């Protein structure tokens, strides 16, 4: 592996009469860099330009011997201008207080016990931030530094994450403020003027407090779900689940809340395979999809429950067997489709439906429900999609594998 070049270095290495890279820079070439685990040349080893992060390597004299393509992109520096130059010149960095980084850390003349520098935010010329970490390579502990290896990363991904967290905090604060203000106001009023209110007035205020407390509890549960989904710790406790009965239960709750029974159409196309899933989380998925259809949609809300085509175990994420795959064991699946006859979801918004804070309208909600629904469905090994319904509204369809435990298979 040629560790000194980037981009055009392969062409230079094969050019007629080209000098060996190490001799051209006046450095001692370390043959161990080209050796595999057994000491033989590793012709199939990774190329510096294959790395997703910026890589800058300086030799024992402080001259840059490697400046890969990612480093060139991050620093907007031509590798030809960096190779052979001193590290502090090729990669001028400052800390957030404006101090020159290499003079401050002194990798070659500093403490001999230092192994490197942890990742931190530094500034390139022009004030652009970059994440930098460094390793000091020594032949023996406390020995002289033979190489300084620097890793560079852009800050865009971290900033997106920070913005997402800030948006989450702002949304939660906004959503908590309203119900907590209501709870505080009504309880304080009741405590101060209990005797002045009739029983009906007290009941109305207490019912409002109860509803707002449920809203706070639901929001906290959503936050916990998001935390588990993002960290991959969402647990699924599988039990036999009757999807048709679960859907009917949710529809009954909606009709009891004031919606007409004629607005809902349940179609079960059986026989359905026996589904093993987490009943509480499936209720959460169904409740969110049905509430969205009622709140944001119009007309009849249709819920279709049917067996889905069996999926080969070796199949990829897309539906249908792929060409060239041998037929093998299959997984039975069940599909649930919830559609309405409202205005639907704009085509340009389809790709953002399952992201955080997406709202289909201005009719309330945190914009976290569908993000959680997607996480729950995927935790069960299923898939969920959104499309335009035949009646013009939105159509959500999720497919779950039956998830039969191994001891029953």
C-alpha positions, 0 to 999 in steps of 0.5 A, a space after each residue: 500500500 502506498 501510504 504517501 499519496 492520494 488520488 493521482 498517486 497510483 499514476 505517479 507510482 507507475 510512471 516511467 522513471 518515477 522515483 520511489 515515493 520514500 526517496 522522492 520525499 527524502 524519507 526512510 520508507 518503512 516496508 512494514 506498512 506494505 506487509 500483511 499479518 505474516 510479513 508478506 506484501 498485502 496487495 489487497 490491503 485498504 487504500 487510504 482513499 478508501 477510508 471514509 475519514 480524513 487520514 494525514 500521516 507525518 513521519 518522524 521528521 514531521 513531514 506529511 507522507 499521506 494525505 488521503 482524498 477525504 482529508 483533501 475534501 474536508 480541508 479543501 487542500 490539494 494533496 500535492 500541496 500537502 505531501 512533503 510539507 511539515 505537518 503544522 504547515 500542511 494542516 494548520 489547526 487552531 483550538 476554539 480559543 485561537 491558539 495554534 494546535 501543533 505548537 500547543 500539543 507538541 507531538 514530537 517534543 512533548 511528554 514521552 508518555 503521550 499516546 495521542 490526542 482524543 477527538 475534539 473540535 478544532 478550526 481550519 483556516 477560515 474558521 471551519 470546524 473539524 473533528 480531529 484525533 491523533 495517535 503518536 506511533 512509537 517503537 517502544 513506550 516513551 521512545 521517540 515518535 516515529 509517526 503521527 497519525 491524524 484522523 479528520 471528520 466533518 462536523 455536519 453529522 454531529 451538528 445534525 444530531 445536536 439539532 435533532 436533540 435540540 428540536 426534541 427538547 424544544 418540542 417536549 418543553 412545548 408539549 409539556 407546558 400546556 397540560 402542566 399549566 392546566 393541571 396547576 391552574 385547576 388544582 390551585 383553583 380547587 384548593 383555594 375555592 373548593 366550597 364555591 364550586 358545585 359538584 358538576 364544576 368540580 367534576 369537570 375540572 378534575 376530568 380536565 386534570 385527569 386528561 392532561 395528566 394522561 397527555 403528559 404520561 403519553 408524552 413521557 412514554 413516547 420519549 422513552 420509546 424514542 430513547 429505546 429505539 435510537 439505542 436499539 434497546 426496544 424489547 419485544 415480549 411476544 405473545 399470541 395476538 389476535 389482530 382482528 380483535 385488537 382492531 375492533 377494540 380500537 374502533 369501539 374506543 373511537 366510537 365511544 369517544 364520539 365518532 360514528 360507527 359508520 365511519 369505520 370499515 373492518 375487512 378481515 380476509 382469512 384465515 389469518 396465521 397465528 401471530 406472535 407479537 408484543 400486544 401492548 406495542 401492537 396496540 400502540 401501532 394500531 392506535 396511532 394509525 387509526 387516530 391519525 386517519 381519524 384526525 387528519 383524514 376524511 370519509 370512511 376509515 378502512 382497515 384491511 387485515 389479511 395474510 401477506 405472501 410468504 417471504 423466503 428466509 434468504 430474501 432481502 428487504 424488498 418484497 418478492 423473491 429475488 432472481 437466482 435465490 434457491 427456494 427455501 423455508 419461508 416466513 408467514 406474514 400478516 398485513 394490516 392496511 389503514 386507509 382513509 378518503 381525505 386529502 392524503 399526503 403530498 408526494 414530496 412528503 412521502 419520504 419524511 412521514 416516518 421521521 421525527 417531528 413530521 406532522 401531516 397537518 396543524 391539528 396538534 400532535 408531537 410529530 413523534 408517533 409515526 417515528 415510533 410506529 416504524 421503530 416498533 414494526 421494525 423491532 418485530 422484524 416487519 416493514 411499514 410503508 405509506 402510499 396514496 389510497 384508492 379513495 385519494 387519502 393516505 394508506 399505511 400498510 405494515 406487515 409482520 412476520 408471525 414470529 412463532 417461537 422456535 419451540 412451537 415451530 
